[in-house]
Amino acid sequence: MNYSKETRDIDFAYKVRHALNESAEKLPSQTLDRLANARKIAMSRKKADTPSAALAIKGVLAGNAGFSFQGPGSWMGKLGVALPLLVLIVGLFGIYHYEEQRRVRDLADIDAAVLVDELPPDAYLDTGFTAYLNNAGE
């Protein structure tokens, strides 16, 4: 089996703990008392758990050496959000306007072709001709 180093270390620690637990039953009572006293002393000297504090600077981007546009009330931060939204809205409006103009041009071309062409009025009632007009506009 292919165990990682961490898995092997944990397995070794479990084996050592098991061996120590088995041999602890065979220790004399004086040794067990000394070990218990040493444990009490060690626990009394243990430092209390205190939460650690870390400095986190808001809005720092990677590679900008601490310069940030995200300061409280920063107009650059607000512009950094508003400008891309404005560009997106203007771009979408431009695409819509372009597509509408193309559609109007295509319909005008069909209307001009129909008006210039000499067709009998019955041709306009034909369903095939209507389907042709609908497909030609796409």
N, C-alpha and C positions, 0 to 999 in steps of 0.2 A: 504494500500500500504506500501511497505517496502522501505523507503527512507534511504539513508546513512546519516551520521551526516553532511557531507559536503553539501549535497543537502538540508537538513533542514536548515542549516546556511544560504545558499544562498537565500532560500525562505524567511527566516526571514528578511534578509537584504533588499530584494525587498519590503517587506511589510512596513518596517520602512521607507524606502526612499519614498514610495508612501504616507504614512501618513504625513511625513514632507513636501512633496511638496504640499499636500492639505492644510496643516495648514500655510504654508509660505504665501499664498495669503491673509490670514486673519491678518497678522502681521502689526503693524503700520509702517509708512514710516521711522521714526527715528530708529527703531530696524533694519530694512532692510539696512539702511545706515551704521549703526555700524557694522553689519555683513559683508557688502561689504568692509569696511575699514579693518576690522580684517582679511579678506581673502587676501587683497592686502599685508598687513604686513607679513602674514604667507608665502605668495608666494615669497616675496622679501628675506626672511630669509632662504628659502629653499636652501640647498646645491646643487651645480651644479652636474649633473650626470657625473661621471668619470668612465672610464672603470677600472674594477678591474683586477689585475694581479694575476696569480696563478703559483706556482712553479711546473713544471712537469719534472720529471727526465726521460730521454729517456732510454728505455730498462730495466727497473727494473722489475724483476719478483716477483711474490708473494712469500714471505717467504725467500728471499735471503738476507735480511738486506742491500739492496742497492748495492750489488756487481753485476756488469753487464758485460756480454761478448760483449755488443753492442757499445763499445766506438768507436770513429772515427778512422778508420784504424786498428782496433783490429784484430789480426790474429786469436784470439779465435772466434770472431764473424763470420769471413769468414769460419773457419773450422766448425763451428756449422751449416752452410748452406751446405758446400761442402761434409762433411762426410756422412750425410744421403743420399744425392744424389748418392755418390759413392757406398755406401752399396746397394742401390736400383738397380743400374746398374749391379753390380757384382751378386746380387741375381737373377735378370732376366736372365743374361747370363748363370748362373749355371742351372736354370730351363730349359732354351732352350737346353743346352748341354745334360742334363739328358734325356729329352724327345727325342732328336735325337738319342742318344745311344740306348734307349729302342726300338725305331722304327727300327733301323738297326738290333738289336738283333732279333726282331719279324720276320722281313723279312728273316734274315739268317735261322731262324728255319723253316720257310715255304720252303725256297729253299732246305734245307737239307732234309726235309720230302719228297719233290717232287723228288729229285734226288735218294734217297734211295728206294722209293716206285717203284714197278713194275707196271706201267700203260702203256696201249697202247697209241701211239701218238694221236689217235683220241680223247682221253679223254681231252687233252689240248685244243681242239677246241670246246668242249661243253660249252655253256654259263652258265650252272649251276655250272660247275667246276670253271669257272672264278669268278662267284659270291661268291663261297665258299672261294676262295683265297683272294678276296677283303675283305670279312667279317672276315676271320681268322687273317688278319693283324691288325685289330683294337683292 
